[in-house]
Amino acid sequence: MDIFLPLIIAALSGVAMAVQGTLNSYMSKIIGQLEATFMVHIIGLLTVVIALFGLKLGRGHLGKLGEVPWYGYLGGFISVLIIYGVVASMPKVGVANATTAIIVGQVTTAMLIDSTGLLGFEKCPITWMKVLGVLLLAAGAKLMLSK
């Protein structure tokens, strides 16, 4: 039962990602892909500034930023690549196809990260069942592309 709530939260995150990608792609049709990527990050920055400083929702320690190794900052750079990739792909292949490809990429990469215990995460070995799951996801992605 301890795993149920985090899985619900993750599933709702997936719902939000599909809606976000759709909205971001819509914006990109009007103002351009890189411009939409920029605006999404500006709006996100303003949202988190309000949450952190206006609503005082943060419980972390910004004073420890200097303790974060250089590669810990790559998430911001990768975020730009993600948003741009979504706004570039969804209008061309559709929300469902792009989201399916995103999920296949996410799960494959997550499985590799889990298997190595990257950045201190608990190691979870790659099993044949997990490989089969990814292959079935990829097969589903292929089916999604058929007309």
Secondary structure, DSSP 8 states (H G I E B T S, - for coil): -TTHHHHHHHHHHHHHHHHHHHHHHHHHHHH-HHHHHHHHHHHHHHHHHIIIIIS----S-GGGGGGS-GGGGHHHHHHHHHHHHHHHHHHHH-HHHHHHHHHHHHHHHHHHHHHHTGGG-------HHHHHHHHHHHHHHHHHH--
